[in-house]
């Protein structure tokens, strides 16, 4: 095999390759009707784009009625196992201090671990919570199910780098509402809104700390929800700022109408995709030695960047130039 035939990820994504690539949208639903509709929409958009462009996370924490936690977990198992081939379906279990936490993992991972793309742990306070979940996962399933964690308190933000360093953690999400509430009124409620969450210094600091921790350890930072789901312009603006200003490569959706705006906001511009394809193809043809494109020098540092542009284009359903389509 020639060097130019080697997949770019093999050459470029080493120690400085950046975070793992995941779909840019993680869609949450917890009520049975909405869970079924979410999975149906995922299947429809898989057919449209030719790949799975968003995850569906089935929610036990907020979705299960009090006293019905076991029944809800069984429903989640059934839905995960019934998803179409190639679907990316996850489950959010109860928090580690909830009586149903261990049962959630035992049932869902034990009976559907081979189909789960990840398990989401809410209200993680320290790496000890991650270790506890990892031990339960090891007992429940032989499948290597990644853990995504939700940071929702000032102490958890303080420990973000330690949490991100754990090898089982694949992604960290920011829980905006609980984070604001945890400050006992010191942060105004306006900081939960689409404008305030990008302006209040404590919220901005928390977002940046989580993003920095993730990028330091090659994990995926996932941005918090936007509750103004009936305002597509606000959703688009928030998603764009999360991606372009705060370093997030993934975002939560809590309503089907938010999925496409997230995909669009995280997608690279057509001109950037075209340039990335030219550079990566020329680099492969040059066996990854330095090259000049339009009078600009490029080497493996910029190759990595432009390869990640192409990966993000594929994840968000952008048309890909034929010169690089074989890799994506």
Secondary structure as GFF3:
##gff-version 3
##sequence-region A 1 328
A	DSSP	three_ten_helix	3	5	.	.	.	ID=ss1
A	DSSP	alpha_helix	8	12	.	.	.	ID=ss2
A	DSSP	beta_strand	25	29	.	.	.	ID=ss3
A	DSSP	alpha_helix	32	49	.	.	.	ID=ss4
A	DSSP	beta_strand	54	59	.	.	.	ID=ss5
A	DSSP	alpha_helix	69	81	.	.	.	ID=ss6
A	DSSP	beta_strand	89	93	.	.	.	ID=ss7
A	DSSP	alpha_helix	101	112	.	.	.	ID=ss8
A	DSSP	beta_strand	116	121	.	.	.	ID=ss9
A	DSSP	alpha_helix	127	140	.	.	.	ID=ss10
A	DSSP	beta_strand	147	151	.	.	.	ID=ss11
A	DSSP	alpha_helix	154	158	.	.	.	ID=ss12
A	DSSP	alpha_helix	160	165	.	.	.	ID=ss13
A	DSSP	beta_strand	169	174	.	.	.	ID=ss14
A	DSSP	alpha_helix	176	181	.	.	.	ID=ss15
A	DSSP	three_ten_helix	189	192	.	.	.	ID=ss16
A	DSSP	three_ten_helix	196	198	.	.	.	ID=ss17
A	DSSP	alpha_helix	201	216	.	.	.	ID=ss18
A	DSSP	beta_strand	220	223	.	.	.	ID=ss19
A	DSSP	alpha_helix	232	244	.	.	.	ID=ss20
A	DSSP	beta_strand	250	253	.	.	.	ID=ss21
A	DSSP	alpha_helix	257	266	.	.	.	ID=ss22
A	DSSP	alpha_helix	270	285	.	.	.	ID=ss23
A	DSSP	beta_strand	291	293	.	.	.	ID=ss24
A	DSSP	beta_strand	296	298	.	.	.	ID=ss25
A	DSSP	alpha_helix	300	315	.	.	.	ID=ss26
A	DSSP	three_ten_helix	325	327	.	.	.	ID=ss27
###
